[in-house]
Amino acid sequence: MKFRISFLLFPLVFLYIFLVSCRKDSASSRVPYVYVNIQLYPNSIDFIPTSGWVYVTGGNRGIIVYRMTENEFFAYDRTCPYDPENLAARVRIDPSGVIVVDTVCGSKYILTTGYPISGPSKSPLLQYRTSYDGEVLYISN
């Protein structure tokens, strides 16, 4: 009888622990979906130098486009994944040019990967697909 009761309680305890351990940070998948289909010309009117970045209108709260090498680009939504419902939670590039910071929660992310390096966030920035043909940079989801 004791074995049967403890066998039945185990799944309930596990479920309780799982639900209690869920926090805001599981929100990276909750960054609101916004259709993105952008074309940039990083060698002319939308100039982006190598190891440089620009803010672009689009996505949920704007997009950061980072040019790592001549042909490699990364695009991240500016919505902080720690608390995407907070309208003030918008990441920006710090003066170093390689760290992205949310001044609301204090989370910091590395621009080359989008992953957090400090602060309460455990989720990476929402990343968009990029494709570059040597002239046009396509950003989409």
C-alpha positions as CSV (number, residue, x, y, z in Angstrom):
1,M,0.0,0.0,0.0
2,K,2.8,2.5,0.9
3,F,4.6,1.6,-2.3
4,R,1.4,2.4,-4.4
5,I,0.9,5.8,-2.7
6,S,4.4,6.9,-3.1
7,F,4.4,5.7,-6.7
8,L,1.3,7.9,-7.4
9,L,2.7,10.9,-5.6
10,F,6.0,11.0,-7.5
11,P,4.4,12.3,-10.8
12,L,2.4,14.9,-8.8
13,V,5.5,16.1,-7.0
14,F,7.5,16.2,-10.2
15,L,4.7,18.2,-12.0
16,Y,4.6,20.6,-9.1
17,I,8.3,21.2,-9.1
18,F,8.3,21.7,-12.9
19,L,5.5,24.3,-12.7
20,V,7.0,26.1,-9.8
21,S,10.4,26.3,-11.5
22,C,9.0,27.9,-14.6
23,R,9.9,31.6,-14.5
24,K,9.7,34.6,-16.8
25,D,12.8,33.5,-18.6
26,S,11.1,30.7,-20.5
27,A,9.7,33.7,-22.5
28,S,12.1,33.7,-25.4
29,S,9.5,31.6,-27.3
30,R,6.9,34.2,-26.1
31,V,8.5,37.2,-27.8
32,P,5.5,38.1,-29.9
33,Y,5.6,36.8,-33.5
34,V,5.8,39.6,-36.1
35,Y,6.3,38.8,-39.7
36,V,9.7,39.8,-40.9
37,N,10.8,40.1,-44.6
38,I,13.4,42.8,-44.9
39,Q,15.9,43.6,-47.6
40,L,19.0,45.7,-46.9
41,Y,21.9,46.8,-49.1
42,P,24.8,46.7,-46.6
43,N,27.4,47.9,-49.2
44,S,25.5,51.0,-50.3
45,I,22.6,52.9,-48.9
46,D,22.2,50.8,-45.8
47,F,26.0,50.7,-45.2
48,I,27.1,48.3,-42.4
49,P,30.9,48.0,-41.9
50,T,32.5,44.7,-41.0
51,S,32.2,44.2,-37.2
52,G,29.6,47.0,-37.3
53,W,25.9,47.1,-36.6
54,V,22.7,49.0,-37.3
55,Y,19.2,49.3,-35.8
56,V,16.5,48.5,-38.3
57,T,12.8,49.0,-38.1
58,G,10.9,45.7,-38.0
59,G,10.3,42.8,-35.8
60,N,8.6,43.3,-32.4
61,R,10.6,46.2,-31.1
62,G,13.1,46.7,-33.8
63,I,16.0,44.6,-35.1
64,I,19.8,44.8,-34.6
65,V,21.8,43.7,-37.6
66,Y,25.4,42.8,-36.9
67,R,27.9,42.3,-39.7
68,M,30.5,39.9,-38.3
69,T,32.6,39.4,-41.5
70,E,32.2,40.7,-45.1
71,N,29.6,38.0,-45.8
72,E,28.3,36.9,-42.4
73,F,25.4,38.7,-40.7
74,F,23.3,38.2,-37.6
75,A,19.8,39.8,-36.9
76,Y,18.2,39.9,-33.5
77,D,14.9,41.3,-32.3
78,R,15.4,44.1,-29.7
79,T,12.8,42.6,-27.4
80,C,14.4,41.4,-24.2
81,P,13.4,37.7,-23.8
82,Y,13.5,37.9,-20.0
83,D,10.3,40.0,-19.8
84,P,8.9,40.5,-23.3
85,E,5.6,42.0,-22.0
86,N,7.5,44.9,-20.5
87,L,7.4,47.6,-23.2
88,A,10.5,49.3,-21.8
89,A,12.5,46.0,-22.1
90,R,14.4,46.8,-25.3
91,V,18.0,45.8,-25.8
92,R,20.6,48.2,-27.2
93,I,24.3,48.0,-28.1
94,D,26.6,49.2,-25.3
95,P,29.7,51.4,-26.1
96,S,31.9,48.3,-26.6
97,G,30.0,47.5,-29.8
98,V,29.8,43.7,-29.0
99,I,27.5,43.6,-26.0
100,V,23.8,44.0,-26.0
101,V,22.1,45.3,-22.8
102,D,18.6,45.6,-21.5
103,T,18.7,48.4,-19.0
104,V,15.4,47.3,-17.4
105,C,16.4,43.8,-16.1
106,G,20.2,44.3,-16.5
107,S,20.7,41.3,-18.8
108,K,23.7,41.4,-21.2
109,Y,24.0,39.4,-24.4
110,I,27.0,38.8,-26.7
111,L,26.3,40.2,-30.1
112,T,27.9,37.3,-32.0
113,T,25.6,34.6,-30.6
114,G,22.7,36.4,-28.9
115,Y,23.3,34.3,-25.7
116,P,23.1,36.0,-22.3
117,I,26.4,36.5,-20.5
118,S,25.0,38.1,-17.3
119,G,21.8,39.2,-15.6
120,P,18.7,37.2,-14.9
121,S,18.0,36.1,-18.5
122,K,18.8,32.5,-19.4
123,S,17.3,32.7,-22.9
124,P,19.0,34.1,-26.0
125,L,17.7,37.0,-28.1
126,L,15.2,36.1,-30.8
127,Q,17.3,35.6,-33.9
128,Y,16.0,36.1,-37.5
129,R,17.3,34.2,-40.5
130,T,19.7,36.1,-42.7
131,S,20.8,35.4,-46.3
132,Y,23.3,37.5,-48.2
133,D,24.0,37.3,-51.9
134,G,26.8,39.8,-52.0
135,E,24.5,42.7,-52.7
136,V,21.3,42.2,-50.8
137,L,20.9,41.1,-47.2
138,Y,17.6,39.3,-46.7
139,I,16.2,39.1,-43.1
140,S,13.2,36.9,-42.4
141,N,11.6,34.6,-39.9
